[in-house]
Amino acid sequence: MLIDMHIPDWDPRFLAHYDPVAVVDQVASTGADAMMLYFQSHTGLCYWPTKTGQQHRACQGTDPVALALRRARHHDLPACAYYSVNFNNWAAQKFPDWKLEPAAEGLIGGGLLHRARYGLCCLNHPHYRQFVLDQLTEIVTGYDVDAVFCDMLWWMAVCVCRHCRERYRAEAGKPIPETIDWLDPDWCGFQAARERWITELAIQIRQHIHGLRADVDVYHNFALAAANWTRGVGFSSAQGNDFLGGDFYAGTQEQLLMSRLMLNLSVHRPVEFMTTVANDLAEHEQLKSVQVLGLQNLTATASGSACLLIVAIDPDGSVNPAAIARCREAFAQAVPFAAYAGGEPVEEIGVYFSDDSKMSFADNGKALADAPVDTPMEYPHLRALKGVCGMLQRAHLPFGVITRRQLPDLNRYRVVVLPNVLRMDDAEVAAIRQYVDGGGNVYASAFTSLTATHGVRHRDFALADVFGCHFEQAERGTMVYLEPTGQASAGAIAGQRFVSQRVGPADQPTVLRITRAPGAESLLTLNLPYAHPSTGTIDGGDWASIHSSPPWQATGCPTVVRHRFGSGQAIYCAASIESGPDAAHEALFIHIMRWLGGDTWSVTCDAGSRMWMTAFRQPAASRWMLSLLHLSDEVPAPRPGKVTLRLRTQPGMTWTGLATVPDGAELDCAREDDQLVCIFQPVAPLTMIAANYRE
C-alpha cells in the first residue's frame, strides 16, 4: 500500500496534521504486507532532512521518514522508498536550465491533470542526472529501505533542449530531425536514441543503488511501456528493473494486457499492479467501490501479480478513514488465495507485442510540434493487440503476451500471433521464419513485416515466403468485404455472409491488397462495393445504396491465405480483423486460432465471455493452479453459470484430482479420452482450483 503525498509547502496548514507513525499504523491495519513510503514527490520536496535538495517545510527539524520506517519495522512491514524522477517542481524552478523543453506542449494524464502544475526536468541534463543519483545515494545509505521505486522515468514530450540536441549530434553526427517520418532512417534513428537514453538511465540508477547496497531491489514505473513512441519507454528498459510494476487506471482489459506483458518481460516475479482507491489520479473524494477494488486485487492474484493500492493523503496530512476501510476489505478478499498464487504461466498462444510498432504511419510528415503526445494509447498495433487479448480471453484459450525477449524460445508456443506488427527487424523476421520452418504456427495481419525498424519500406513482405502471399498495394476506399471461399470459412464467420472491414485512412489503412503465391490456399477473398474505391456523390452514379456500401464485386483476390512452410504453417490476413469489435471478426479470428493450433489445448473451459481464466504450473507442489474470475460490472455481482473445465493429460504426468482452494473441497471429475473433465458451479468473483498430479 502507498499513501500518495504530492503536497506543496507554501501554506503552513499543509501537512500540519501529518503523523508518520499514525499513517503507518493505518497502512498496517489494512492487512497490507508491505508499504511504499514517500521520500520525495512530484513537488520535488523531500520528506527527509536532505543535503542535496529541499525538505518540505512541515517536516523541517524532524525526520518523519525515520519515524515511519521505525514504525514499519514494528509492524514487520517491508518498506519501499518512493522517488520521483523527471517530475520535480523544486528542481525545475530552482534550476531553469534543467527543465525539459518540449517540442509540443501536451496534456498530462490524458487531460485529467493540470499541465501547468508540473515542473518537468530533462533526463539528458548531466547536472540533473547527477542530482538524482546524489539524492538516491542519501536515501539508500541513510535509511534501511528494502526497495526503491523510481517514478516517471519517461519522456512526457520530445525534448529539444540544448543538452538533447548536443547529445544526439555527438552520437549521430546530425541534428534532431524536425519532421516525423517512419520511412526515414534519420527519424527512426533519433527515436531509437530516445528509447536508448531512457534504458541507459534506468540501468544506471539500478547499478548505482546496487553499488551502494546490493540488498535493495530497484524498479521504475513501467505504466507507460505500452504508450506510443512519444514516451520513449522501450521494453529494453526492463533491464533496469529487478522486477516490473506500474500504476494503471484503464480497467480490466488494460490489466489483462499489462499483467501478461510484465509477467513475461520481468527479470523476477511477481510483478506489481498498482492502482488508486479513488476513481483515478485526478479524483480525491470519489472512491471505487469495494467490489471494484476487490476485483482488481483478485485479478492481480489470478495473474500471479502483487497488488498495490494508492490512497492520496489530504493536504493537511490526514488520511480518509473510508479509503483505509476499503483497502482493508479489498485486501481481505485476496488474502485466502495469496499462498496459491504465482508459478510458471500456462501459455500456448504467444501474442507478440512489438516494441518498434508503437507508432502510426499516419504521423508521417507531421512536425515535432504535432507529435501525438496527447493520445499515447492510440496506435494501430496496440488496437490489434488489445483486440487479440480480449478475443482469446473470451474464448478461454491459454495465451500470454510476449516480446523480443521470447524470440529464442518461440518453440514453447503452439501458435504465435503477429497483430499488425508495423515494423520488424532482421532478427525478428529470422526468428519467425525459423519457428514456422521447425513446425510452428503463425497468424499475421496487415502490415506485418512490410517495413524495417530502421525506416525502409520493403517492396514485399519480409516474410512473404512464410505467408504464401505478396504485397501489392495499400487498399483504398472506405469499406471492403472478406468473402468465404468454402464451407469451412463460411462456417467461421458466425452466420454472416461476409466480414465487413473498414479500410481506414489512406496513410494508415487496415487492409492491404495481396496476391497468392503458388501452393497457398485462399480461405477468404476480396469483395468490393459498387464503384469502389469511390465513396459516391449525388451526381456521380457511383454508389448502390444511399446509406451503406454493400458488397458487389467478387474479385477473387485473396484476403486470408493459409500456407505450409517447412514443417509449420502460417495464416496471413490482409485485414487487421483482430482490431474489429464485431462478432464476425471475433468468430473468424478464433477459428483461425483453432485451424492453426487444433482443439487439444492443455486447459480450456466452457464459460461466459465475462469469465477470465488463468493457469500456472507449480511443479514444486505437483500441481497447476487454475483461476476462474467472474468480471461483472453489476452490483451485487450475479452468480456465474456452470462451467465445464477440461484439462489435457501432459507427457509424464497423470491428473489425480481437482480441489478448490483454500477449502480443499474435491470436485467431481470424469475422464474422457486423454482429458480430465469437470462440470461445476464457480463462486463469484474468484474460484481458484488446484489441479494435482503425479509424475
N, C-alpha and C positions, 0 to 999 in steps of 0.2 A: 504494500500500500504506500501511496505517496500523498503528502499534504502539499499542494501547489502553493508557492509563496512568491509570486511575481508582484511584490508590493513596493512602491516607491517610498521615499522618506521625506518629502517636502512638507508633510503635515505631521506635527508631533503626535497626533492621535493614531497615526498608522502604526500598527503592531504594538500599541500601548498595552494591550492585554495579552500579548503573546507569552505563553508559559511553555517552554520546550518540554518540561517534564510531563505536564498535563497532556500535551499533544501526543507524546509517545505512549502515555497510558491509554489514550483514546484509540490509537492505532492498534495497540496490543489487545484492546477489548473486542476488536472486530474478529479476532481469530486469525489475522494475518500471520504468516510465518516468516516474514522479512519486511523491512521497510526501506524506502528511499528517502534520504534526508537532504534538504536544500542547503548547500554550502554557498550558493550564489544563484541569481536568477537572470531573466532577460533584462532586468533593470541594470545589471552589471554590479549591483551592490552585494557585498559579501556578508554572510552571517557569522563569520569567524573574524577575529582580530587580525586582518591581513596586513602584510608588509608591502604587498605589491599593488593592491587596489584600494578600494574604499569600502569600509564597513558601513552597514546600514545604521543610521543614527539611533534607531531604537535599541540597538544592540551594543552600542559603544560603552566601553567599560565593563563588558561582560563577555562571556563566551558561550552563547546558547547552544552551539554545536557540540561542545564538550559535554554540557549538561544532558543534551539529548542522547548522545552516544552512551554516556554512563547509564542512563535510564533504559536504553535499549538492551544493554548487557544484562541489566536486572531482569528484564523480561525474556532474555535469551533470544533476542531478535537480531539476526544479522543485519548490517546496515550498509546501504549503498549511497555514495556521495553523488549528488546531482550537481552538474556544472554545465552552464550554457555557453557553447562556442558559437561565434558568429553574431548571435543576438546579444548585444551588450551596450545598453544605452550610456552607461557611465563612460566606457572607453570611447564610444563614438563622439560624445560631447567633449571630453577632455582632450582627445587627440583626433581632431577632424581629419587629419591626413590618413587615419586608419580606416575611414569609412568606405564601404562598398560604393562604387559609382555605377549605378545600373544603366544599361543602355535603354531600358524601358522601365518606367515606374509601374509596377504591377500591384496586384492585391495581395493580401496575406490571408491564408486560411480560406481560400475560396470566396473571399469578400466578406466573411463573417467578422473578421477582426479589423481594427482600425490601423491602417498602414502608418499613419503619422506618429503613432505611439512608439514605434520600434526603431532603434538605432542599430544598423547592420554594419559589421566590420568586414573588411576584405580578408579572406583567408590566405591571400598571397602576400599580404604586407609582412615583411620579415619581423618588424618590431611587434606587431600584434601577435604573430605566431609565437614569438619568444615570451610575450606576456602570458599567453595561455599556458605554455609549458611551465613558466615560473609559478603561476597560481596553482596548477595541478601538483607541482612539487610541494608547495606549502600544505596542501590537503593530505597527500599520501604519506608525507614524512611527519606531519604534526598530529595526525589523527588515526586511530585504529579502525579504519573502514575496511569492509570486506570486498567492496567493489566500487567502481567509478562509472557513472553513466554520463556520457557527453552528448548533450542535446544539440540539435540544429546544425549538424555538420553537413551542410549542402549550400548550393548557390540559390538564393532567392531570385536572382536575375543574372543575366550575362553582365559581368563586371568588366568595365572598360577603363578602370583606373590606371594610373601610371605604372603601378607595380605589375598588374596583369599584362599590360601591353609590353613592358620590358621583359618580363619572364617569357612570354610567348615568342617575342622576337629573338631572344637569346637561344631558345630551344629550336625554333623552326626556321629562323633566318628570314622571317617575313612578318608583316603586320597582321593583326587580327582582321579577319575578313569582315566586311561591312554588310554582307548580304548572306542570308540563309540559303543554302543550296546543297541538298543531299546528293546531288550528282556532280559535285565539285570536290575533288580531293583536298583542296586547301581548307574548305569549310569542315569537312569530315575530320581532318587532322586537328583543327582547332577544338572541335567538340571532344575528340579523344583526349586532348591535353587537359581540358576542364575536368573530365572524369578522372584522369590520372592524378591531377593535383589533389582532388578530394581523397582518393585512395591513399596517396602517399602521406597526407596529413593524418588520416585515421591510423595508418600503420605507425607513423612517427609517435603519435600520442600514446598508443598502446605500448610500444617499445620503451618510451620514456618512463612510463609508470612502472612497467615491469622491471626496468633497470633500477628503480628505487625500491620497489617491493614486489617481488615475484609472486607473492601470495594474493595479490589484489586482481580480481577479474575486471576487465575493461570492455565496455561496449558502447556503441554510438547509436543514436536514434535511427533506425532503419525504416521509419514510417514512409519515407518518400522514395524508397527504392523502386517502386512501380510508377513513379511520376515520370513525366516526359523529360526530354533531354535537357530542359532548362535548369533543372535542379542538379544535374551532374552527378547523381549518385549511382555509380556503376556497381554492378554486382561484385566486381573485384574488391570493392571496399570492405566486403565481409572479412577479408584478411586482417583488418584492423580491429576485429571483434573477437573476444573469447567465446561469446555466444551472441545470437541476434535477438533484438527486441525492438519494439516501436509502438507508438500510440496511434490508434485507429478509431475512426468515427463514422464510417460509411455503411455500417450494418453488416449483416451476416455474410453476404456474398464477398465483401472485402475480407472479412475474417477468414472465410473459406480459402480464398486465393492466397492471402499473405501468410497464413499459418503454414500452408503446404509449401509455399516458396521458401520461407525461412527454415523449415524443417530439413529441407534437402540442401540448403546453402550454408547453414551454420556449421562452424567447426565443432562445436559442442552442443549438446542438448541437455535440458529442454530449452526451447526458445521462449520468448516472453511476449505475450499480448497485453497491451496497455489500453485502457480507455477511461473516460471520465464518468463519474457518478452523475453529474449533470448531463443534460442532453447533448452538449457539445462544449468546446472551449470558450465560446463567446457567451455561454449561458451560465449564470451563477446560481439562480434560485430554483429553476425548474429541473427537478431530479428525475432520472429514469426510474421506472417502476421496479419493484423488487423482482418481478417476473422477467423484465428485460435484462437487468443486471445479472440475475441468476443464470439466465440462458447464455449470456456472453461468457460467464465463468465456466459453465458446463461445456460450452462449445470449445473453450480453450482446453479443458480437461480431456475432452474426447479427441482433441487434436494433438495431444501429447505436449501441450504448451503450459507454461506458467501464466497466471493472470495477475496483472497489477491494476488496481483501481485507484483513480486520482480524485481527490477531493480538494477543491480550491478553498484556501483559508479566507476568512472575512478580513477586510482591510484593518480592523482593529486587533487582529491576531487571534480571534476566537474561531472555533470550528462548529459548523452546523451539526447539532446532535442528530438530526434526521438523516443526514448524509452518512454519519458513522453507523447509525442503525441499519441503513440499507446495505452498507458494505458487510456488516455482520451477518445479515440474513442471506445475502448473495454468496458469501464465502461458505456459510453453513451448508448450502445445497451441494457444493462440490467436495467438501471435506470427506464424506464417506467413500468417494471414488478415488481420492488422490493417490492412495497407495497402489492402485492398479493401473495408473496412467503411464504412458510412455512405451518405449520399445522401438523396434525397427518397423517402419510402416509397411504394410502390405500394399504394394503399388504395381499393377500390371500394365497400366497405361501411363506413359510419361508425356505430360503436356509441356512442350518446350516454350520457355519464356526467354525471348531473345533480348539480351542486354543492348544490342545495337539497333533494335527496331522500335525504340521508344520515341518515335518521330512520325511525321507525315510528309509525304512528297508535296502535299498541298501548300506547305510553307515555303517551297522553293520560290526564290525571287523576293521574299519579304526582307525588309530592312531589319537590323537588330532591334530597333525600337518597336517593331511589331512582333517580336518573339512571343509565342503563346504561353506567357508566364501565368496568366490568369486561369488557364484551363489545363492544369498539369496532368489530369487523369483522363484526358480525351485524346486518343490516337488509335489508328486502325488495329494495330497488333493487340493492344490491351482490350479493345472491344471484342475481338475474336477470342482472345484468351479467356476473358470472363465468361463469354458465351459457352465455350467448351466446358469450363469447370462447372457451370450451372447445369448443363445438359448431362454431364457424367454423374454429378451428384444426384440429380433427379432419377437417373437410370440405375443408381446404386451399383456402379461399376468401380472397381478398385483402381484409383488413379492418384498420381502425385504431380506436382509442378516441378519441373527440372530445368536446369540451366546448363551453361557450358561446363560446369563442374562435373556433370554426369556423362559427358561425351565419351570418356574412356570406358564407361560401364553401361552402355546402352543395351547390352545383351540381357540385362536383368528385366527389361520391359518387353512385354509381348507386342505392344503397339506403341509407336512414338507419333505424337501429333504435332504438326508444324502449322500453327494457325496464322496464316497471312504474315509470315516472317519477312519483313520488308528488306532486311539487309543480312547477308551471311558472308562469312569469310571462308577461305580455303579449308581451314581446319574443320569447320562445321560441316561443310559440304563433303569432305572426305570421310568424316565420322558417320554421316548418314548413309553415304554410299556403301561403306564397309558393313554397316549394320544390316542393311537390306540384303546385300550380297551374301551375308552369312546366315540369312534366314529370318531377319526381322521384318516387321510390317510397319509401313509408314502411311499416314494421311497428311497431305499438304494441300494448302489452298492459296489461291490468288497469286500474290507477288512473290511467294516463297522461292528463294534462290535466284531471283532475277537481277538483283543488284548487290554489288560487293560492298563491304563495310567501308572501303576507302573511297567510295563515291563513283564507281564505274558501273553503268548500266550495261549488262551483257546483251548480246543480240538474242540469246536464248536462255532458258533456264540453265543454271549451272548443274542442276540435277535432271535435265531433260532425259538422259539415258535411263535414269531410275524411274521417272514419272511415266515414261512412254508417250510423251507428247511434247510439242514445241510451241513456243510463244509466237503469236502473230502480231497482235496489237492490243492496246487497251480498248475495252468496249466503249461505245458511245451511246447516246440516248439517255433515257431515264428509267426504262423498265425492260427487262428481258425475262425469259422463262426457261426453266430446265425441264425437259420433256423426257419421260422414261422411255427406254428402248425395249423393254421386255417385262415379263410378269414380275420378276424379282424386284426390279427397280420401281415398277408401278405399285407394288405392294408395300414399298418402303416409305411412301410419302403420305401416309395417314389418310388414305381415301381421296386425296386430291388428284386432279388430272395433271397439274403442272406444279412446279415450285416457282413462285414469283420471286424475282430478285431485282431490287432497286440498284441501278448502276452507280449512282453517286456522282460526285463532282468529276469533271474531266481530268483534273490533276491528281486525283486520288480515287479512282473507281474501285468498286468492289467486285468487278467482273473483268476477265481478260478473254480475248479471242484466241483459241488454240487450234492446232491440228494434231491428229492422232498419228503416232508412229506405228510402223508395221509390228504386228504381234500384240498390240494393246487392244483392249476391249472398251467400247463406249457404253457406259451404263446409263447416262442421260445425255441428251443433245440439246442444242440451242434452238429455241423458238422465238421469233421476233414479232413485235407488234406491227400492225399495218403502217407502211411508210417509214419504218424505222431507218435512221435514228431521229427523224423529225419529231418534234413534240406537238406539232399541229397548230394550225391557225384557222380563223373563221373563214378565210377565203381560199385556203390552200388545198382543200380536198385531200389532206394528208393525215386523216385520223378516221377511226372506225367506230368509236363510241365516245360521246362528249365528255364523260367524267373520267373514264379509265382508258387504258391502252391494252386491250385484250390480246392474247396470243393469236397469231395469224399465219406466220410463215415458218414452216418446219424446214430448217436449214440443213439438218444432218450433221452440222458441226458439233464436235464433242464438247461437253462441259464437265462431265465426270468420267474419268478414264481409270481403268484398272490394268496394271501391268506387272508381269512377272520379271524380276531382275535377280539373277543369281538364284539363291535358294529362298529368297523372300519375295515380297510383293509391295507395291505402292498403289494407293488410290489418290489421284490428284483431282481437285475440284477447282474449276476456273472461277468460281464464285466463292466469296467468303460466307458460306451458308451458316457457319457457326456464329456469325455476328448477328444473324437474324433472330427475331423473337418469336416467329410463327411456329405452329405445331408441325407443319410440313418440313421446315428446316431442321427442327429437332429430331423428328422421326427419321429423316434421311441420314442425318449425322450419326445417330445411334445405330442404325442399320449398317452404316459403313464401319463402325467400330466392331460390330459382330461379324461382318464379312471379313474383316482383317484378323480379328482375334478369336473368332469362334464363339461358342457358348460354354466353354469349360473354364470359367473364371474361378479363382481359388475361393472367393467368397462373394455371394450376391444375396440380395433379399428382394422379395416382392412386397413393396410398401408404397404408400402415397408419396407424392412429389415433395411433401413437406418433411419427410423423414431423411435425415442425414446419417450416412453410415461411414464409420472408420474402422480400421483393423490394424493392430500392431502385433508383431511377433515378440514374444518374451521367452527365448529359449532357456534361460536360466531357471524359469519356473515351469517349463514344459507346457506352455500354453500360448494361445493367441487371445488377445483382449479385443472384443468387438463392442463398439458403441453405436447405439441407435438413438439419435437425438431428434426429438419432435420439434420442429421450428414453427411454432404457431404464434401469430400476432394477436390472437384472441385472448381476452381476459374475462373469466379464467380460461386457461387452455383446455380445449376439448381432449377427451381421451382418444388416443390414436387407435386405428383399427388393427385387426390382427395382421401379423407379419409372418411370412414364410422365409426362413433363413436357410441358405444352402452353403455347406462347407465341403469342398472337394478334398479327397484324400491326397496328401502330399507324399512325395517319394520318401521312403524310410520312416514313416510315422503313421500311427493309427489313432484316430479320434477316440477318446474314451468317454466323452460326455460333455454336456454344456451345463453351466450353472451361473445364475445371476450373482452379481456381487453388489454390495458386501454381504448379503444374507446367506449366500451359498446354496440357494434353492436350486435343485436339479430340474432341468427342463426335459420334457418328453421328446425323444428323437426317434427317427426311423432311418434306416439305411436303404438308399436307393442307388443301385449300382455302386459307383465309387463316391457317392455323396452322403453326407450326414444332413438330414432334413429335419427342421424343427418349425412347427407352427405354434405361435404363442402370442399372448397379449402383452405388448410393451407397456411400461408405466411412464407416463409423461412427467417431465420432459426427457429424461435420460434413462435408458436401460443399458447397463454395462454387463457383458457376458464373458465369462472365462471359458474358452474352448480348450479343454485339456487334452493332452495326447501323450502317447508313449512311443518311444523310438524302438 
